[in-house]
Amino acid sequence: MMKLPEKKKSGTEETVLIEKAVFSKAQILASKKYVGRVDLLNVLLNNSKLYALEEVDSLIDKFMKGKVK
């Protein structure tokens, strides 16, 4: 797990940095949270990219709501 800073603006002009946990594809595929989605995530995720869990959930949701051709 790595933590990358994320910029977030508040109501004022201040910029607040928040650390966001990111994981590799291998770490996500090995997690208990996604045990039922391993095949789907193996296709959706890129080997060289790091993902936040919210991003993974969003990719799954987007795929599941997609239209069948």
Phi, psi and omega in degrees: 000135175240159175239125178248141179289142178237130179278136179220129180265139175265190180297336177265188181276001180291146174249125181252132178265129179239133178279135181239127180286132177232152186226153176281167178302315181299319179294320180292316179296331180274353184283151178290331183299323185250025183301328180274358184238017186301314181297316179296313182292330177299328178275318186285327187269147179265137182298328187263009182246151174257143185232141169276152182299326178297323179292320178296314178300321179294318178297318178297313181299315180298318179296316183292335179267359181292161180274145177274133181266000000 
